[in-house]
Amino acid sequence: MTPSVPERLVHFFETLSPDQVAGMGEFYAVDVYFKDPFNEVHTLAQVKHIFSHMYVALDKPRFVVTSQVAEAGQCFLAWDFEFYFKKQPTAMQTIRGSSHLKFNEAGLVSYHRDYWDAAEELYEKLPLVGSVMRWLKKRAGS
């Protein structure tokens, strides 16, 4: 049985490496829209740049897809993004998030929107910024 587009994408993301970023055109449309907490771009070349930069900025980044839901031209992936900061190579970090993907008529990703809480999942883990973010979170919750 041939794997579905979402299954192929899950495999792609879970086995992604710096060399495979160049092959994203197998899954993504040239005019793809991509948005995450730090980026909003409208071309495959820009998406490739974002993913390539991930390998420059972080050590051993990888995605682990924890669940998926697919329906009529779109899918939703829940994932853990595991990585190490370059200056903390022994402390693995995890960001939990999700992606909403929509496919065009050719079955290519034309829309990719990532959802994750940058404050909780990233900023709170940084040495100086983290203490301020945790204090703000505590104040906002009281």
NORLIN-V716273 format. One record per backbone hydrogen bond with DSSP energy under -0.5 kcal/mol. CO is the residue of the C=O (numbers start at 0). NH is the residue of the N-H. If there is no record, write none. Layout:
BEGIN
((CO;NH) (CO;NH))
END
This chain:
BEGIN
((3;7) (4;8) (5;9) (6;10) (7;11) (8;12) (9;13) (10;14) (12;15) (12;62) (16;19) (16;20) (17;20) (18;21) (19;22) (20;23) (21;24) (22;25) (23;26) (23;27) (26;108) (28;31) (29;43) (32;111) (33;40) (34;113) (38;35) (40;33) (42;46) (43;47) (44;48) (45;49) (46;50) (47;51) (48;52) (49;53) (50;54) (51;54) (51;55) (52;55) (52;56) (53;57) (56;85) (58;83) (61;81) (63;65) (63;79) (66;77) (68;75) (70;73) (72;102) (73;70) (74;100) (75;68) (76;98) (77;65) (77;66) (78;96) (79;63) (79;81) (80;94) (81;61) (82;92) (83;58) (84;87) (87;84) (87;90) (89;91) (90;84) (92;82) (94;80) (94;96) (96;78) (97;114) (98;76) (98;100) (99;112) (100;74) (101;109) (101;110) (103;106) (107;103) (108;28) (109;32) (110;101) (111;34) (111;113) (112;99) (114;97) (115;117) (116;120) (117;121) (117;122) (118;123) (121;124) (121;125) (122;125) (125;129) (126;130) (127;131) (128;132) (129;133) (130;134) (131;135) (132;136) (133;137) (134;138) (135;139) (136;140) (137;141) (138;141))
END
